Amino acid sequence: SAEKGLLVLATDESLALAREFGLDAAATDCKHDTTRGCRSMYSHVRVPTPWGWVLVAAWIGPAENTATIDTALKALAANVPCSDPTCPHTVTGRWEGHLYRQCRCCSRTFRPWVGTDKHLPTYRAIESAGYRGAVLDLWHGFKAYDQRLLALNIRDSAAVLANGAFRLWTRSESDAKATLMRAEVITFVLAQCRTVPPVWNIEQAVQLLQYCDSCWFLPDNIRQSWIDERRLSVMGLGGTHGPMTSTSGVLDRHLNISTGPPENSHKVLDDLFMRAQLNRDVMTVAVRVSGKDAHGRDGVGVFDFEMKRLADQRGTNPKVSVDVRLSTARAALQLLRLLAAGNLDEKVVLHDDATAFVHKFGNERLLRHAEPGDSGVRRFPWALKAMKDVLKHAGPLSFSRVDDDFYTVDRYTGRCDCDASHYHGVTSAVGTCKHARLTAWVAEYKSGPSGAEAVVKAAQQALYTLVHERERSKPVCLRCGPLYTAADAEAIVELLDEHVSVPPTGKSTGLDDAVRAVAPPAHEELLFSVAAVRDASSPHHDLGLLFVPVEYEDEAPEGGRSLLELRVASYSRRASGGVGPGDHAGDTIRPGDIVFAVNGDPELPLPYSQADQTLALPAYKPATLHFYRPTPTPGREEEGAG
């Protein structure tokens, strides 16, 4: 129990931060085996700031159960100062038997939603301590579900269906909708036993539904902590908050509740005190956490480290994730294109304050990954369409204009008909989809001249920054020259009709960054072959590769190769939706490789198209690329890169 030994630690500075940033959201987590020679447990509470999650309280005890967590959470709430400027925030302390309690004279104001993993004692403690409720961390929830699918031997395409159904139930915005979606999940899972061939057998279906009912659908505390209802409330998204603007959910994106930040801090805790040889009693750990020794002298502890980190970052621009920057840039590209074409009103229709219709963007020119992946795999196969119709993720008018290639967007929540919005939701770290961001920008653009000017400027900056920084961070030999040297966003918009922007691979090619290279010595010849394509939609092979010419200072490369050689600059998206090479025989070709011949004749010029950076190889017959992989040489730092 808590009375047998529990030490709760906080500082005046950390409690003030709890008042400033923790009124809506917090997260708690526990790290076991804090000390050596006994099994004590270190738990802590963090609150979200735009510059990361900051520690506000920690406690050390012999167990992690409802009693200890309840006592610690109540102690934290009783000591967070109120916001009344006339209140003295007086601190009093008293002994109750062997238990010492400290509290302030303030009325309690600290009742945030608390993020946690799937730990039932924590759920009960959050409720008994008078907090708003628990919010289950997304990573832990999906991990638990995936592990059960593995145990039931539901894998591959069957797992895609099972995961899709579970995610659609997760998107429920209310308890009533969750109950309705539960019936749809049951119908869907049982129906897959009757397909030819069956997706899973009846025993697997029954076990899966029993697991979902007992662990997700029926327990009130688990269900309410998992579906989107509470997350939307924390983020300030919904009908009571009005339509989203271009900054909605951006300034408050740090309110995305997760136990990830507390868990990430475990490494810091290890570095500060958990690996020390003297960690043999709770007092040593308490000193290292609080920064105060047994005589009250100041030292350096976890709280000091947290306060310094926040002080260093406060006032700076908060970091934005790659996914958010990419989604914003995609919306910016579409906005600038529509403004240039003069058909903004046709492609983005603000139906009313609650609903908008956004035309599909078409082929993506700003790719998320440089190398091939599973981008061609549907996250929600067609079999789940009936469930999506019942969910109505974007509101009552969901899918009402799907036949016209329009997505529906809920302007209050940012939820959209697209698969990305269904998959990630709007309260994850990925945030709202590109269609919702475009809708918010268009609404602000139409608010008046000043709004239009601000939106255009913001869109140009978002697009130019993303594309230019991508190319700047690549080795010179792999850059797309036109995109890198583009003067402004307007030039980039035009260039993206011909070029595809891909991020750096994150893998060093080891190649010299000089624009002109010295002719290489002889290398092992590698082959990349594609078969003939019957009834191809394009007259040329869709290789999924972009090339740039290689020029040598020597008059002719060694080995009798063609004077024109092509370096693979990056992967590109194929017409099928996949990124990079599709089915092929022979060796794997990758960025940095150099093509010197096609179909075995190095004397013939390569059919290179300068306009779209591709090879024009007829699709009606097989094609073989002869290439080699340059020997890595020490890279040369670009001028001004430091």
C-alpha positions, -999 to 999 in steps of 0.1 A, spaced: 0 0 0 10 36 -3 14 39 35 42 13 35 65 36 16 59 62 -11 79 93 -18 63 119 -41 87 146 -55 80 179 -72 94 214 -73 78 248 -73 89 253 -109 75 220 -121 42 225 -103 39 259 -120 44 242 -153 17 218 -145 -6 247 -140 5 264 -172 5 234 -196 -13 205 -179 -49 217 -174 -60 196 -205 -35 167 -209 -9 148 -190 8 114 -192 21 89 -167 44 59 -169 65 37 -146 100 24 -148 108 -7 -128 140 -16 -109 151 19 -101 175 8 -74 198 -22 -69 192 -48 -42 155 -41 -40 125 -38 -63 115 -2 -61 96 16 -89 100 51 -103 69 66 -118 64 101 -132 38 125 -147 46 148 -176 26 175 -193 28 186 -229 44 219 -240 50 230 -276 87 221 -269 82 186 -257 68 169 -226 82 182 -193 84 164 -159 61 178 -132 62 151 -105 78 118 -97 72 92 -71 92 62 -58 76 32 -41 77 -5 -36 48 -13 -59 28 0 -88 -8 -5 -78 -40 14 -76 -33 27 -40 2 41 -48 -8 57 -80 -40 71 -65 -20 86 -36 6 101 -59 -19 116 -83 -39 132 -55 -7 146 -40 2 162 -73 -33 177 -78 -33 191 -42 -1 209 -48 -5 225 -82 -11 262 -76 -43 278 -89 -45 307 -113 -61 332 -89 -37 362 -86 -50 370 -52 -44 336 -38 -12 332 -16 -8 296 -26 1 287 10 17 253 15 9 233 46 20 199 58 8 175 84 15 140 97 -13 114 96 2 85 115 33 75 96 22 94 65 32 130 58 10 150 34 17 184 19 -9 205 1 -18 241 -9 -46 262 2 -57 266 -34 -89 252 -48 -81 222 -71 -79 230 -108 -56 202 -120 -79 176 -136 -64 168 -170 -70 138 -192 -42 113 -185 -24 92 -211 -14 58 -200 -7 23 -213 -31 -6 -208 -25 -9 -171 -58 -14 -152 -46 -2 -118 -36 31 -134 -71 34 -150 -87 29 -116 -64 53 -99 -70 80 -125 -107 77 -119 -105 76 -81 -81 105 -79 -106 128 -96 -90 133 -130 -111 136 -161 -102 101 -173 -77 79 -190 -66 81 -227 -49 49 -239 -17 54 -258 -21 45 -295 11 26 -298 3 3 -268 -32 -3 -280 -24 -13 -316 6 -33 -304 -17 -54 -280 -42 -59 -309 -14 -70 -333 0 -94 -308 -34 -111 -305 -37 -114 -343 -3 -132 -343 -15 -155 -316 -46 -163 -336 -24 -169 -367 -42 -141 -386 -15 -127 -409 -8 -110 -442 -39 -100 -461 -62 -113 -434 -43 -91 -408 -49 -61 -431 -86 -67 -430 -87 -73 -393 -66 -42 -386 -87 -21 -409 -119 -31 -391 -104 -24 -357 -92 10 -368 -126 20 -382 -141 11 -348 -114 32 -332 -125 62 -352 -159 63 -334 -165 98 -322 -190 88 -295 -200 59 -273 -232 55 -294 -212 53 -326 -188 27 -310 -218 5 -302 -230 8 -338 -196 0 -352 -192 -30 -329 -222 -46 -347 -205 -38 -380 -173 -54 -369 -191 -86 -358 -210 -88 -391 -178 -82 -411 -156 -108 -392 -183 -135 -396 -188 -127 -432 -151 -134 -440 -156 -170 -430 -179 -174 -461 -157 -160 -487 -140 -182 -513 -114 -189 -501 -123 -180 -465 -101 -152 -449 -101 -171 -416 -121 -201 -402 -150 -199 -378 -128 -207 -348 -105 -178 -355 -134 -155 -360 -151 -165 -327 -118 -161 -308 -111 -127 -324 -146 -114 -315 -144 -128 -280 -110 -110 -275 -124 -77 -289 -155 -78 -267 -137 -87 -235 -107 -64 -240 -120 -35 -261 -157 -32 -270 -175 -39 -237 -153 -26 -208 -165 10 -204 -131 24 -192 -111 8 -220 -136 16 -248 -139 53 -237 -102 57 -234 -95 43 -269 -121 57 -293 -116 91 -308 -141 109 -286 -118 119 -257 -89 127 -281 -111 151 -301 -121 168 -268 -85 172 -257 -75 187 -291 -103 212 -290 -119 198 -321 -156 195 -325 -188 213 -331 -186 236 -301 -153 250 -312 -163 262 -347 -147 254 -381 -109 247 -382 -85 274 -394 -51 270 -409 -36 270 -374 -62 248 -357 -45 217 -343 -11 230 -352 -3 252 -322 -20 226 -300 -5 196 -317 15 190 -286 -17 180 -269 -16 147 -287 -17 124 -256 9 96 -256 31 77 -232 59 79 -257 76 110 -242 77 95 -207 90 63 -220 116 81 -241 128 99 -209 138 65 -194 172 67 -213 178 101 -197 170 87 -163 194 58 -169 221 83 -178 215 104 -147 212 79 -119 202 44 -128 236 32 -139 254 46 -109 271 21 -85 257 39 -55 220 33 -64 213 9 -35 186 28 -16 156 50 -23 173 80 -7 201 80 -33 175 79 -61 155 107 -44 185 129 -42 194 124 -78 158 131 -89 152 162 -67 186 177 -69 187 182 -31 209 162 -7 200 150 28 213 184 42 192 205 18 221 215 -3 215 221 -40 228 197 -66 218 186 -101 189 163 -105 163 152 -130 141 183 -123 171 206 -129 178 189 -162 142 192 -173 140 229 -164 172 237 -182 160 219 -214 128 237 -214 144 271 -207 168 265 -236 140 258 -261 113 281 -248 107 310 -272 120 291 -302 99 277 -330 85 243 -319 96 214 -341 72 200 -366 72 164 -376 81 153 -412 45 140 -417 30 173 -408 54 193 -429 48 170 -459 10 171 -456 12 209 -453 34 212 -484 11 189 -504 -18 211 -495 3 242 -504 12 228 -538 -25 221 -546 -36 255 -534 -10 273 -556 -19 251 -586 -56 259 -582 -50 296 -578 -28 296 -610 -54 277 -629 -83 299 -616 -105 269 -606 -102 271 -568 -140 274 -563 -146 243 -585 -121 221 -568 -127 232 -531 -164 237 -523 -172 251 -488 -207 236 -486 -215 252 -452 -198 258 -418 -197 221 -411 -188 205 -445 -165 210 -474 -159 190 -506 -123 187 -519 -115 172 -553 -89 145 -553 -53 158 -558 -42 132 -584 -8 118 -588 15 127 -559 46 148 -567 59 151 -532 68 116 -521 71 105 -485 98 78 -491 128 77 -514 129 39 -516 102 14 -526 78 4 -499 42 -8 -495 26 24 -508 7 3 -533 -11 -17 -505 -46 -5 -497 -49 2 -460 -87 -4 -462 -96 -30 -488 -129 -27 -506 -145 -53 -483 -144 -26 -455 -164 -1 -476 -197 -9 -459 -181 -2 -425 -168 32 -437 -203 41 -449 -217 34 -414 -189 52 -397 -194 85 -417 -160 97 -406 -164 131 -422 -199 137 -410 -234 130 -424 -224 139 -459 -195 114 -460 -190 99 -495 -219 119 -509 -198 131 -538 -173 102 -542 -186 95 -577 -175 130 -587 -140 123 -573 -146 146 -543 -137 139 -507 -159 151 -479 -142 171 -451 -157 178 -417 -146 214 -411 -151 212 -373 -129 182 -367 -108 180 -399 -119 144 -404 -120 134 -441 -132 105 -464 -96 97 -475 -79 65 -463 -51 85 -446 -76 103 -423 -94 70 -415 -60 53 -408 -42 78 -387 -72 99 -374 -68 136 -368 -54 134 -332 -23 113 -339 11 128 -344 5 127 -382 -24 152 -377 -51 161 -402 -48 151 -439 -38 173 -468 -74 177 -478 -84 191 -444 -54 215 -445 -63 227 -479 -99 233 -467 -87 254 -438 -64 274 -461 -92 281 -486 -116 292 -459 -90 317 -446 -81 327 -482 -118 337 -487 -121 356 -455 -107 388 -470 -77 404 -488 -54 402 -457 -63 366 -452 -57 358 -489 -23 374 -488 -13 356 -456 -24 322 -469 -5 325 -502 26 336 -484 24 307 -460 17 282 -487 47 294 -508 70 292 -477 58 257 -468 63 243 -503 96 260 -510 111 251 -477 103 214 -479 115 210 -515 146 231 -512 157 215 -479 152 180 -494 175 188 -523 200 207 -501 205 177 -478 213 153 -506 247 147 -521 253 169 -551 254 139 -574 219 129 -564 202 163 -564 175 173 -588 192 203 -602 161 222 -614 143 218 -580 174 228 -560 181 259 -580 145 271 -583 142 307 -574 108 306 -556 77 285 -550 61 295 -583 90 280 -601 88 248 -580 51 245 -588 59 245 -626 89 221 -622 69 196 -602 48 189 -633 80 173 -648 100 163 -617 91 144 -586 104 155 -552 118 127 -531 135 129 -497 171 119 -491 175 82 -485 194 87 -452 220 64 -466 254 77 -477 264 66 -511 300 74 -503 303 92 -536 323 124 -541 299 154 -542 318 170 -571 296 179 -600 321 165 -625 336 131 -616 369 115 -627 363 84 -649 360 54 -627 381 22 -630 366 -10 -642 337 -23 -621 317 -54 -619 289 -53 -644 254 -57 -629 222 -64 -648 186 -52 -642 160 -67 -665 122 -61 -670 99 -83 -691 78 -71 -721 44 -57 -711 14 -66 -732 -14 -40 -735 6 -15 -716 -11 18 -708 22 36 -717 44 30 -747 75 28 -725 86 7 -695 76 23 -662 109 17 -643 102 38 -612 137 54 -616 149 90 -623 183 96 -639 208 124 -642 237 125 -667 272 118 -656 300 138 -672 337 129 -670 368 150 -673 384 123 -694 374 122 -731 362 86 -728 354 64 -698 374 32 -694 361 -1 -706 346 11 -739 315 24 -722 291 50 -738 301 87 -735 268 93 -719 263 75 -686 233 80 -663 234 80 -625 202 68 -607 191 100 -589 162 86 -570 132 63 -571 99 77 -585 63 66 -583 50 43 -609 16 46 -625 4 16 -604 11 36 -572 43 18 -561 75 37 -556 107 24 -573 113 -6 -595 85 -32 -598 89 -68 -608 123 -74 -623 150 -100 -628 187 -98 -620 204 -73 -597 187 -46 -576 194 -11 -588 194 17 -564 202 55 -562 239 61 -569 243 33 -594 255 42 -629 238 29 -661 262 27 -691 243 5 -716 209 -8 -726 203 -44 -740 241 -51 -741 254 -25 -766 275 2 -749 281 19 -783 244 29 -787 234 62 -771 211 58 -741 175 68 -749 175 94 -722 147 120 -719 160 152 -703 125 165 -697 113 139 -673 146 123 -663 136 88 -676 147 62 -701 124 58 -731 125 20 -734 97 4 -755 73 -16 -733 64 -42 -760 99 -59 -757 121 -68 -728 148 -44 -716 180 -49 -697 200 -21 -680 237 -26 -677 251 -7 -647 278 -7 -621 281 5 -585 309 30 -580 335 24 -553 328 46 -523 353 75 -519 356 100 -491 327 125 -494 335 162 -498 316 187 -478 296 212 -497 307 247 -494 287 265 -468 272 232 -455 286 238 -420 
